[in-house]
Amino acid sequence: MAKCRVFAIDSNLKEVVANGLYMKHMFGETISVAVVKFVKEQGINLPAKSHSHGEEASLQFVGACSVYEGQGSSNDWETSMDAGDGLLIPANLEHYGANRFGPEGVSMRLNVVTPARREYGAEDTVPYYPLADRGDGK
């Protein structure tokens, strides 16, 4: 029988980029949950790559961000999110983001995606994150 799983938002995060990006992720049967934390020191220099996946609900906890609909052109549609805001991103919509850091130097959000984003990799490993300069073809 399946059991509920509790997780802390800002603990046990994996370092994706030193002094810049920390994450953790979990999988349910049909969804994935990821905590994404950008730290201003290096996180300000980490542009996101345009990507698409299943339907996503994103909740901004700390700092702020902009989500852009498109592939990186000057006329992409911008949606601004402040701390406490939530956003629903339709499935298969090309999008990417840019962070705005709060006084504590952090931008942090929770992303819930269905179907699950298996490209994150196995739970308890360093997750994949779509950065523009990854050069990995993903």
Secondary structure, DSSP 8 states (H G I E B T S, - for coil): --------TTSS-EEEETTTEEEEEEE-SS-EEEEEEEEHHHHTT--B--B--SEEEEEEEESEEEEEESSS-TT-EEEEE-TT-EEEE-TT--EEEEEE--TTSEEEEEEEEES--GGG-STTS-----BTT--S--
